[in-house]
Amino acid sequence: MAKFANVDDYLAALPEGLREVATALRPIVTAALPGSIEAMYHASPTWSVGEAVGKNLVCLMKAYSSYVTFALWKGQLVDDESGRLEASSREMAHVKLRSVDDIDAELFTGWLKQARDLEVPTAAR
């Protein structure tokens, strides 16, 4: 995938099915992480709660040929009773989204809030 200046350009370039998934996921992330920084970082849309892009990263989305990965930087530390999060490298965990039906707004919001809390001390929230 080409390098994009912003998340809007990234989403616009996705094939229709993947764009539909990513576009449905985006407002869930934004609502769960008010005040977060949404930006392209390492060629993927990311959300961080630090003072700059790439600081205190909470999550990312990345499109592949048949799915969109939704990953949490400290996802392995998140309580996931659903069992949907799959361990990735380091402390990351992810879920593969093949259609909008794979998106569970309530579940993902809970994960995001937990992941945010791992990045930001309570007094700073």
Phi, psi and omega in degrees: 000142182292166177278132183242147182285330183207172184294322178303315179295320178301309182296319181298332183275352182286150172300154189311309183297318179289323178297320179299316179296308183297322180292326177286327181286322186308309181293335177294314179296312182301318180291324181284339183236062181301138179081001180286164177261118175263126183199162171279128179216123185053043174069017178226149172295129180227160174231130179227156181248015176274188181274355181211159177304133178087358177257133181053054179294136179254311185207170175211163168231144180214127181271137173243191186292328184230007180200167174246127175273132172247114186237148176246130183303320179246038184298333179289346178264357181274137176288117183232085179293341180287335183076009183281331181288131177254135179297140175241204180287157181051238180259005184287155172214155185213167172225142178263127182249114182262340177206169178297338178294341179279352182270126177241098187303316182294314180298312182295323178298318177298316177300314183298318180294320176297315181296319176300315182296335176286338182264333187239126176300148183309318183295336183271352183278000000 
